[in-house]
């Protein structure tokens, strides 16, 4: 009896290894357009399913608007985009890991699967905290200058 969708594949593992054969023999490589289309479908699926991804993208857009208002330098923009991209990347990887664990484990509870999901979520947490630090280092000087200018320009 199959316990999940991967069970039939497990019977086709390469002997003596932990490597699963997931491709079909003689299958041709896909074109880059087909690969790009599949990648975009994956991002779209994650966007539709994962509320946290939408929250992180919304926060990133808010940061971009704030950076534009503060007239950030090119170096500051670079740091902010890397931080935003890291958080979104971590969230997409977390989604992929969680869905892979669910696919393999199925409905039965598994403490190791729970630990794997917690570690993946921890990666998102670390990326988010680092992005907050990058934002703080970038925006605190701009905010400080704005306050000083505002209070010293008053009559």
C-alpha positions in Angstrom: 0.0 0.0 0.0 1.4 3.4 -1.0 1.6 5.9 1.9 2.3 9.0 -0.3 3.0 10.1 -3.9 6.7 9.3 -3.6 6.3 5.7 -2.7 6.3 4.4 -6.3 9.5 6.2 -6.9 11.2 4.7 -3.9 11.1 1.4 -5.6 13.3 2.8 -8.4 16.1 4.1 -6.3 19.6 3.4 -7.6 20.9 0.3 -5.9 23.3 1.0 -3.0 22.6 4.7 -3.0 20.1 7.1 -1.6 19.6 8.6 -5.1 16.1 8.5 -6.5 15.6 8.3 -10.3 13.0 11.0 -10.9 13.6 11.6 -14.6 12.6 9.3 -17.4 15.3 7.6 -19.5 15.9 9.3 -22.8 14.0 12.4 -21.7 15.3 15.6 -23.4 16.3 18.7 -21.6 13.7 21.5 -21.6 14.3 24.8 -23.2 15.2 27.8 -21.1 11.8 29.3 -21.9 10.1 26.2 -20.6 12.3 26.3 -17.5 11.6 30.0 -16.9 7.8 29.3 -17.4 8.0 26.6 -14.8 9.9 28.8 -12.3 7.3 31.6 -12.7 4.5 29.1 -12.2 6.2 28.1 -9.0 6.5 31.7 -7.7 2.9 32.3 -8.7 1.8 29.2 -6.8 3.8 30.2 -3.7 2.2 33.7 -4.0 -1.3 32.3 -4.0 -0.7 29.8 -1.2 1.7 31.5 1.2 0.4 34.5 3.2 3.8 35.2 4.7 5.3 35.6 1.2 2.8 38.3 0.4 3.6 40.0 3.8 7.3 39.9 3.1 6.8 41.3 -0.5 4.5 44.1 0.9 7.2 45.0 3.5 9.8 45.0 0.8 7.7 47.4 -1.3 7.2 49.7 1.7 11.0 49.7 2.2 11.5 50.6 -1.5 9.0 53.5 -1.1 10.7 54.7 2.0 14.2 54.5 0.4 13.0 56.5 -2.5 11.6 59.2 -0.2 14.9 59.3 1.7 16.9 59.6 -1.5 19.1 56.7 -0.6 22.5 56.3 -2.3 23.3 53.6 -4.8 25.1 51.6 -2.1 22.2 51.9 0.2 19.8 50.7 -2.5 22.1 47.7 -3.2 22.1 46.7 0.5 18.3 47.1 0.7 17.6 45.1 -2.5 20.0 42.3 -1.3 18.2 42.1 2.1 14.7 42.1 0.5 15.8 39.5 -2.0 17.3 37.3 0.7 14.0 37.4 2.7 11.9 36.5 -0.3 14.4 33.8 -1.3 14.3 32.3 2.2 10.5 32.4 2.2 10.3 30.6 -1.1 12.9 28.0 0.1 10.9 27.5 3.3 7.7 26.9 1.2 9.5 24.4 -1.0 11.0 22.5 2.0 7.7 22.4 3.9 5.8 21.1 0.9 8.5 18.5 0.2 8.4 17.3 3.8 4.5 17.1 3.6 4.8 15.1 0.3 7.3 12.6 1.8 5.7 12.2 5.2 2.1 12.4 4.2 -0.5 12.7 7.0 1.4 10.7 9.7 3.1 12.8 12.4 6.9 12.7 12.3 9.1 14.5 14.9 12.0 14.8 12.4 9.7 16.3 9.8 8.6 18.9 12.4 12.2 19.7 13.2 13.1 20.1 9.5 10.1 22.5 9.1 11.2 24.5 12.2 14.7 24.8 10.9 13.4 26.1 7.5 11.2 28.6 9.3 14.3 29.6 11.4 16.1 30.5 8.1 13.3 32.9 7.2 13.5 34.4 10.7 17.3 34.9 10.5 17.0 36.5 7.0 14.2 38.8 8.3 16.3 39.9 11.3 19.3 40.6 9.1 17.1 42.6 6.7 15.8 44.6 9.7 19.4 45.4 10.7 20.2 46.4 7.1 17.2 48.7 7.1 18.1 50.2 10.5 21.7 50.9 9.4 20.4 52.4 6.2 17.4 54.5 7.5 18.5 55.6 11.0 20.9 58.3 9.6 18.2 59.6 7.2 15.6 59.7 10.0 18.1 61.5 12.3 18.9 64.1 9.6 15.2 64.6 9.0 14.5 65.2 12.7 17.4 67.6 13.1 16.4 69.5 10.0 12.7 69.7 11.1 13.5 70.9 14.7 16.2 73.3 13.8 14.2 74.9 10.9 11.3 75.9 13.2 11.1 79.6 14.1 
